[in-house]
Amino acid sequence: MSVLGAWSRLPPAGAGICACSAVGLAARQSAAALRNQLRPDPLGLSFCPFVKPIVFNLYAMGLQIHFVVDPQGWCCMGIIIFVWLYNTVFIPKVILFPHYEEGHISAVAILCYYLCSLFCIVSLLRSSVADPGKLLENPKIPLTEREFWELCNKCNMMRPKRSHHCSRCGHCVRRMDHHCPWINNCVGEDNHWLFLQLCFYTQLLSSYTLILDFCHYYYFLPLKKTNWDFFVFRHELALIRISTFMGLVILGGISGLFYTQLMGIFTDTTSIEKMSNCCEEISRPRKPWQQTFSEVFGTRWKILWFIPFRQRQPLRVPYHFANHV
């Protein structure tokens, strides 16, 4: 009787299986969450995984401002702004204006330098505060495109394929390429064109600066230093050497980055897709390069690809070109 009583007090077999399934599911979810927290950034750009930034979406004058509160990103972006400010202030003061006053160069050289500098800082600021393509909490999925959406296993939100969850910002971004600390923002579908302009104009401005540094000592005629400032006259060599060093470092780094970005657009793959090697598993039709560039810049007018002052209008492209990331 005691054995039968003990057997009768045991839970049903189905309840035991359900309880084990629930416990196993909870364990797998907690393990997956822990693995996602400890997983490093695929591009190695998350310096400290324990300091999470705060993302704000502000609306000012009808424009959406994507503001990321991240001290580490502020430091990286501050370095870029310092290099830009140094060359914008000292290069004209040391090289351009003195040689222009003595008739060695024309005003077109000064205008071109300031124009490149303006385009560079505008593309930097706009790519930093532009929304990279952050997904809404409750997106409206068209019926014809529901098969091209998937569930994110990190934030449990529906997202279109080729989207990626940024472990640095804590949200999913449409067609995310990578998280760039130098602009303190993700590079995604809506600001990739600004990031490409930043790479292009930074490379152009660095090359222009290095050419001016070289011509100042080896091509231009010697200057009459009677009209120079005392600080510039005394530290001319140091200022030029600092400018040359920063120009070489920036040009070397940005050239490799710009090349990888261009190759990614030509092959219609993002940096995360290259790191995960998922593009080798699924074959998809290859688009012409004009179409891929038009999708990134939001227009088929090639002259507008170089202007950072406009608003991008995305081209409607079906998601069946996408693959799972």
C-alpha positions as CSV (number, residue, x, y, z in Angstrom):
1,M,0.0,0.0,0.0
2,S,2.8,2.4,0.8
3,V,4.4,1.7,-2.6
4,L,1.0,2.3,-4.4
5,G,0.4,5.4,-2.3
6,A,3.8,6.8,-3.2
7,W,3.2,5.9,-6.9
8,S,-0.2,7.6,-6.8
9,R,1.4,10.8,-5.4
10,L,3.9,11.1,-8.3
11,P,3.0,13.7,-11.1
12,P,1.7,12.4,-14.4
13,A,4.2,11.5,-17.0
14,G,3.1,14.3,-19.4
15,A,3.6,16.9,-16.6
16,G,7.1,15.6,-16.1
17,I,7.9,15.9,-19.7
18,C,6.4,19.4,-19.9
19,A,8.4,20.5,-16.9
20,C,11.6,19.1,-18.3
21,S,10.9,20.8,-21.6
22,A,10.2,24.1,-19.9
23,V,13.4,23.8,-17.9
24,G,15.4,22.9,-20.9
25,L,14.0,25.7,-22.9
26,A,14.7,28.2,-20.1
27,A,18.3,26.9,-19.8
28,R,18.9,27.2,-23.6
29,Q,17.5,30.7,-23.6
30,S,19.7,31.8,-20.7
31,A,22.7,30.1,-22.3
32,A,22.0,31.9,-25.6
33,A,21.6,35.2,-23.8
34,L,24.9,34.7,-22.0
35,R,26.6,33.6,-25.2
36,N,25.4,36.8,-27.0
37,Q,26.7,39.0,-24.2
38,L,30.1,37.3,-24.2
39,R,30.3,37.1,-28.0
40,P,32.9,39.6,-29.3
41,D,32.0,42.1,-32.0
42,P,32.6,40.4,-35.4
43,L,34.8,43.4,-36.5
44,G,36.5,43.9,-33.2
45,L,35.2,47.4,-32.8
46,S,33.5,47.1,-29.4
47,F,36.3,48.1,-27.1
48,C,34.4,47.5,-23.8
49,P,31.4,45.2,-23.7
50,F,30.5,46.3,-20.2
51,V,29.8,49.9,-21.1
52,K,26.6,50.1,-23.2
53,P,25.8,53.3,-25.0
54,I,22.4,55.1,-24.9
55,V,20.7,55.8,-28.2
56,F,18.3,58.7,-28.6
57,N,16.1,59.6,-31.6
58,L,15.5,63.3,-31.6
59,Y,13.3,65.3,-34.0
60,A,14.4,68.8,-34.7
61,M,13.0,71.0,-37.6
62,G,11.4,67.9,-39.1
63,L,14.7,66.0,-39.2
64,Q,15.4,62.8,-37.2
65,I,18.7,62.9,-35.2
66,H,20.1,59.6,-34.1
67,F,22.2,60.5,-31.1
68,V,24.4,57.8,-29.4
69,V,25.6,58.6,-25.9
70,D,28.9,56.6,-25.9
71,P,32.0,58.2,-24.3
72,Q,34.3,55.8,-26.2
73,G,32.7,56.9,-29.5
74,W,33.0,60.5,-28.5
75,C,36.8,60.1,-27.9
76,C,37.3,58.4,-31.3
77,M,35.2,61.1,-33.1
78,G,37.1,63.8,-31.2
79,I,40.4,62.5,-32.6
80,I,39.0,62.8,-36.1
81,I,37.7,66.3,-35.5
82,F,41.0,67.4,-34.0
83,V,42.9,66.2,-37.1
84,W,40.4,67.9,-39.4
85,L,40.6,71.1,-37.4
86,Y,44.4,71.1,-37.2
87,N,44.8,70.8,-41.0
88,T,41.9,73.3,-41.7
89,V,43.5,75.9,-39.5
90,F,47.3,75.5,-39.9
91,I,47.7,74.4,-43.6
92,P,46.1,77.6,-45.0
93,K,47.9,79.7,-42.5
94,V,51.3,78.1,-43.1
95,I,51.2,77.2,-46.8
96,L,48.2,78.5,-48.7
97,F,47.8,82.1,-47.7
98,P,51.5,83.0,-47.6
99,H,52.1,81.5,-51.1
100,Y,48.9,83.2,-52.4
101,E,50.1,86.6,-51.1
102,E,53.4,86.2,-52.9
103,G,51.7,85.0,-56.1
104,H,52.9,81.3,-56.1
105,I,49.4,79.8,-56.2
106,S,46.0,81.0,-57.2
107,A,42.8,81.4,-55.2
108,V,41.4,78.3,-56.8
109,A,43.8,76.2,-54.7
110,I,42.5,77.8,-51.5
111,L,38.9,77.4,-52.5
112,C,39.3,73.7,-53.4
113,Y,41.0,73.0,-50.1
114,Y,38.2,74.6,-48.1
115,L,35.6,72.9,-50.2
116,C,37.1,69.5,-49.5
117,S,37.4,70.3,-45.8
118,L,33.7,71.4,-45.8
119,F,32.5,68.3,-47.5
120,C,34.6,66.2,-45.1
121,I,33.2,67.6,-41.9
122,V,29.6,67.7,-43.2
123,S,29.7,64.0,-44.1
124,L,31.3,63.2,-40.8
125,L,28.7,65.0,-38.7
126,R,25.8,63.8,-40.8
127,S,26.9,60.1,-40.7
128,S,27.3,60.4,-37.0
129,V,23.8,61.8,-36.3
130,A,21.9,60.0,-39.1
131,D,19.6,57.1,-38.4
132,P,21.5,54.0,-39.7
133,G,18.2,52.1,-40.2
134,K,17.1,51.3,-36.7
135,L,14.0,49.0,-36.8
136,L,10.8,50.1,-35.1
137,E,9.5,48.1,-32.2
138,N,6.3,47.0,-34.0
139,P,7.1,47.2,-37.7
140,K,4.4,46.9,-40.3
141,I,5.3,43.9,-42.5
142,P,3.7,43.9,-46.0
143,L,2.0,40.6,-46.8
144,T,4.1,40.1,-49.9
145,E,7.3,40.4,-47.9
146,R,6.6,38.4,-44.8
147,E,8.6,35.4,-46.0
148,F,11.7,37.7,-46.2
149,W,11.5,38.6,-42.5
150,E,12.9,36.8,-39.5
151,L,12.9,36.9,-35.8
152,C,16.0,38.3,-34.0
153,N,17.2,35.9,-31.3
154,K,18.7,38.8,-29.3
155,C,15.9,41.4,-29.1
156,N,12.9,39.1,-30.2
157,M,11.8,41.5,-32.8
158,M,10.9,40.9,-36.4
159,R,13.5,42.2,-38.9
160,P,14.1,41.9,-42.6
161,K,16.8,39.6,-43.7
162,R,20.3,41.0,-44.0
163,S,19.6,43.0,-40.9
164,H,21.9,42.6,-37.9
165,H,21.7,43.2,-34.2
166,C,24.3,45.6,-33.1
167,S,25.8,44.4,-29.8
168,R,27.2,47.9,-29.1
169,C,23.9,49.9,-29.5
170,G,21.5,47.1,-28.5
171,H,19.1,47.2,-31.5
172,C,18.7,45.8,-35.0
173,V,19.8,47.8,-38.0
174,R,18.7,47.2,-41.6
175,R,21.5,46.0,-43.8
176,M,24.1,46.8,-41.1
177,D,27.6,46.9,-42.4
178,H,29.5,47.4,-39.1
179,H,29.6,49.6,-36.0
180,C,32.1,52.4,-36.5
181,P,33.5,54.1,-33.4
182,W,35.1,56.9,-35.5
183,I,31.6,58.2,-36.3
184,N,30.1,57.0,-33.0
185,N,27.3,55.2,-34.9
186,C,26.4,52.1,-36.8
187,V,26.8,52.0,-40.6
188,G,23.6,50.7,-42.0
189,E,21.2,51.1,-44.9
190,D,20.3,54.8,-44.3
191,N,23.7,56.3,-43.6
192,H,26.0,54.0,-45.6
193,W,26.1,56.6,-48.4
194,L,27.3,59.3,-45.9
195,F,30.0,57.0,-44.6
196,L,31.2,56.4,-48.2
197,Q,31.4,60.1,-48.7
198,L,33.3,60.5,-45.5
199,C,35.9,58.0,-46.6
200,F,36.2,59.6,-50.0
201,Y,36.5,63.2,-48.9
202,T,38.9,62.2,-46.0
203,Q,41.1,60.5,-48.5
204,L,40.9,63.4,-50.9
205,L,41.7,66.0,-48.1
206,S,44.6,63.9,-46.8
207,S,46.1,63.6,-50.2
208,Y,45.7,67.3,-50.9
209,T,47.4,68.1,-47.6
210,L,50.3,65.8,-48.2
211,I,50.8,67.4,-51.7
212,L,50.8,70.9,-50.2
213,D,53.3,69.8,-47.5
214,F,55.6,68.4,-50.2
215,C,55.3,71.3,-52.5
216,H,56.0,73.8,-49.6
217,Y,59.5,72.5,-49.3
218,Y,60.5,71.1,-52.6
219,Y,58.5,72.9,-55.3
220,F,57.3,76.4,-54.2
221,L,59.7,79.3,-54.1
222,P,61.0,80.4,-50.6
223,L,58.7,82.7,-48.7
224,K,59.5,86.1,-47.3
225,K,58.9,85.5,-43.6
226,T,58.6,89.2,-42.7
227,N,54.8,89.0,-42.7
228,W,54.5,85.8,-40.8
229,D,53.3,85.4,-37.3
230,F,56.0,84.7,-34.7
231,F,54.5,81.4,-33.6
232,V,54.2,80.1,-37.2
233,F,57.7,81.4,-38.1
234,R,59.2,79.7,-35.1
235,H,57.4,76.3,-35.3
236,E,56.9,76.0,-39.1
237,L,58.9,72.8,-39.4
238,A,57.1,71.1,-36.5
239,L,53.7,72.1,-37.8
240,I,54.4,70.7,-41.2
241,R,55.8,67.5,-39.8
242,I,52.8,66.9,-37.6
243,S,50.5,67.6,-40.5
244,T,52.5,65.1,-42.7
245,F,52.5,62.4,-40.1
246,M,48.7,62.7,-39.5
247,G,48.1,62.8,-43.2
248,L,50.1,59.6,-43.8
249,V,48.3,57.8,-41.0
250,I,44.8,58.9,-42.0
251,L,45.5,58.2,-45.7
252,G,46.8,54.8,-45.1
253,G,44.0,53.7,-42.8
254,I,41.2,55.3,-44.9
255,S,42.4,53.9,-48.2
256,G,42.1,50.3,-47.0
257,L,38.7,51.0,-45.5
258,F,37.4,52.7,-48.6
259,Y,38.6,49.9,-50.8
260,T,36.8,47.3,-48.7
261,Q,33.7,49.4,-48.8
262,L,33.8,49.7,-52.5
263,M,34.4,46.0,-53.0
264,G,31.4,45.3,-50.7
265,I,29.1,47.4,-52.8
266,F,30.4,45.9,-56.1
267,T,29.7,42.4,-54.7
268,D,26.5,43.5,-52.9
269,T,27.8,42.2,-49.5
270,T,28.3,43.8,-46.1
271,S,31.3,43.5,-43.9
272,I,29.3,41.4,-41.4
273,E,28.3,39.0,-44.2
274,K,31.9,38.7,-45.3
275,M,32.9,37.9,-41.7
276,S,30.2,35.3,-41.3
277,N,30.9,33.8,-44.8
278,C,27.2,33.4,-45.3
279,C,27.2,34.6,-48.8
280,E,28.9,31.4,-50.0
281,E,26.0,29.2,-48.8
282,I,23.2,30.9,-50.8
283,S,23.5,31.8,-54.4
284,R,21.6,34.9,-55.6
285,P,21.6,36.9,-58.8
286,R,24.4,39.3,-59.1
287,K,23.3,42.9,-59.6
288,P,25.1,45.4,-61.9
289,W,27.3,47.8,-60.0
290,Q,25.2,50.8,-61.1
291,Q,22.2,49.3,-59.4
292,T,24.0,48.5,-56.1
293,F,25.5,52.0,-55.9
294,S,22.1,53.5,-56.7
295,E,20.5,51.5,-53.9
296,V,23.2,52.7,-51.4
297,F,23.1,56.4,-52.4
298,G,19.3,56.4,-53.0
299,T,19.5,57.9,-56.5
300,R,20.6,57.0,-60.0
301,W,22.1,60.5,-60.7
302,K,25.8,59.9,-60.2
303,I,26.6,63.6,-59.6
304,L,24.4,63.4,-56.5
305,W,26.6,60.6,-55.1
306,F,29.2,63.2,-54.1
307,I,26.9,65.8,-52.4
308,P,26.4,65.4,-48.7
309,F,23.9,68.2,-48.3
310,R,20.9,66.4,-49.7
311,Q,18.3,64.0,-48.3
312,R,18.4,60.4,-49.3
313,Q,15.3,58.8,-50.7
314,P,15.6,55.0,-50.6
315,L,14.9,53.0,-53.7
316,R,12.3,50.3,-53.3
317,V,14.2,47.0,-53.6
318,P,12.5,43.7,-52.8
319,Y,14.1,41.7,-50.0
320,H,14.4,38.5,-52.0
321,F,17.9,39.7,-52.9
322,A,18.7,39.2,-49.2
323,N,20.3,36.3,-47.4
324,H,20.2,35.3,-43.8
325,V,22.8,36.8,-41.4
